[in-house]
Amino acid sequence: MKTKKLTWINGVLLLILILAFVANLCGGVQWYGLNQLWADPNLMATKIMWTIRLPRSLSVVLVGALLAFSGQLMQALSKNPIADPSILGVNAGAMLALMIGSLFGISLSVFNTMWLSICGALITFLIVLGLSMTKQGIDPLRFILGGTVFASFISCIAYAVSLLTNSSVQFRNLLVGGFSGATYSQVELLTVGIIVVIVLVVVLRKSLTLLVLDDATASSLGAKPGVTRIIASLMVVICAGISVAVAGNIGFVGLGIPQVINYLHPDALERNVVPTMLAGGIFMLVVDLIAKTLAAPTELPLSALSAIFGGAFLFIIVAKGSRVTQI
Amino acid sequence: MSMKRIFGSYTMAILLLIVLSLALLAIGDIHLSLLTTIKTLFGDSSDRIANIVIWDMRMPYIVAALTTGSCLAISGLILQSLTYNPLVDSSILGVNAGASLGAVVLIGLAGIIKAINVDTYLPVAAVFGALISLLIVGIMNREGSKMQILLGGVALTALLNGIILMVELSLNKFDFDKVLVWLSGSFWNLDPGFLTGYAIAAVILIAITSGFSRELGVLMLGDLTALSLGVNVKFVKRMLMLMAIGMAAVAVSVGGAISLVGLMAPNIARKMCGSKIQVLLPVTCLIGCVIMLLSTLVANNLFLPSVLPVGLVVAVITMPYFLYQLFRY
């Protein structure tokens, strides 16, 4: 019964994902039909479809999936339903690292952006974790509040850096988020990332699920909670890092999606990975389509759109409050 | 708290205030000697360059810093006292972001409808925005825990900042720097007439608040005690809340959404001179001014020839302090 429901949910989500993907591919300043893809390759519209729209839509799906998954993992790691890499400053850290790196003359090739953003994400993650450790362990609300303020602290430094070096135009995409410059090499990077993550999930699926239990119980069930936690943290950092490298500072995707999926289908983490990733992809496709088309030819800032959705969502959870305070 | 300590904290705050003001007037890309600065301040008009530099170029910064600093600090003190929560201020509750959004929407509307005069309606829009965001957070205030209210404010700020970013970027597509005024704060209008108006408004609001200082002190003991001491709790609370909103709106109109000064100033003042409100109120005000003056000094001079928006410097100073306070206990 349970597996049946899961297959059903996955099927529906996959269908919506395909529809959203097609809509995202066709939408933009000008709407093109899907048949444009197989039209005369010398036509402008066909070229646009292949060289601009397709890599963009692909990276949108992949970034959505990665961010949603990293949110899910983070919520399991911190045993806290309102955690997300952007709330805890991991995204902002990756962004700052990218900016500083490029100002020191490191060319922003795909490989360089990857390691720079992963380093930045890792450092901020460790700082936030270190800050929120108290003698009684991690206090969830304090963890999030501290992380949020730390995130805006990092963003302010990033703004200051961009102002001082007169590079806010150059870094505009990074600061406000967006997929307008997506290329196939970025898609490759994201694909490698998502494959690594999926392989790790398949290998570690049992221990990841046990993360939500307390350490003693997990150990008695044969897991190694310490090791798993380190690997899971690394996965969060990798997911968030390469997402920022491609799409800039987009927040809050990882916050709502895992919760919605968990509401529809309350189950172990390992079985909810696929639907969470699918839903993350769908959400990102829709938001990106809105950003592209709502005020065309201007492109709306993606970080603003996701902050509006995510901020409202966070406010509602906190206001309802019961689940958060009980933990 | 002994008289000596109270006297000491007054002297220290005032001394810092004077030193920082003089530094702000004297230091810059045109250096003036201390003697020239003081002479010019006392009306010596023999040095024309010094006169222009001090009165026309640097004095506006001091007025702006003093206005925003005192307003944010006192509104923070009021909010902290009324909510019994030392980690609260107008920026973390989303009030500053709300006022900021009000200002941004007004400026956007003025671009479309030419009949709207930004200067006249700016305070109205800021107060309106601040009021709405405070009401939204207040809905949670009824039963929420302290942390929950803070987190709600932070979430609201994120939401409002998203809207601000969107409105601003659609107004001026390529000018990302300008967006920062309303996201993190900057003295965006240094016109003397504009600043004088807000400085007078600030002085009036502060005067009214100090008129209520006895009641504020009694309220800190709890509603019941205040009632039994003959304070009209409901009226006083509303009045003080209104003052807090008004002052936050004044500060935002002058300097954009400057963060966490209202959180830092009362806490430092409390450490210096205890929590007796008649002393705490003026000292908090002074400390707020000191923080803003210091930030302005750093913002204007550290990275010459580029000038940073003051809000970014304030954030770099105050946010670590907030984290320290949050994780201390």
Interface residues (C-beta under 8 A of the other chain):
Chain A: L131 S132 T134 L141 R142 I144 L145 G146 T148 V149 F150 S152 F153 C156 I157 Y159 A160 S162 L163 L164 N166 S168 V169 R172 L175 V176 G251 F252 A295 T298 L300 P301 S303 A304 L305 S306 A307 I308 G310 G311 A312 L314 F315 V318 A319 G321 V324 T325
Chain B: I139 M140 G144 S145 M147 Q148 L150 L151 G152 V154 A155 L156 T157 A158 L159 L160 N161 G162 I163 L165 M166 L169 S170 K173 F174 F176 D177 L180 L183 S184 S259 F303 S306 L308 P309 G311 L312 V313 A315 V316 M319 P320 F322 L323 L326 F327
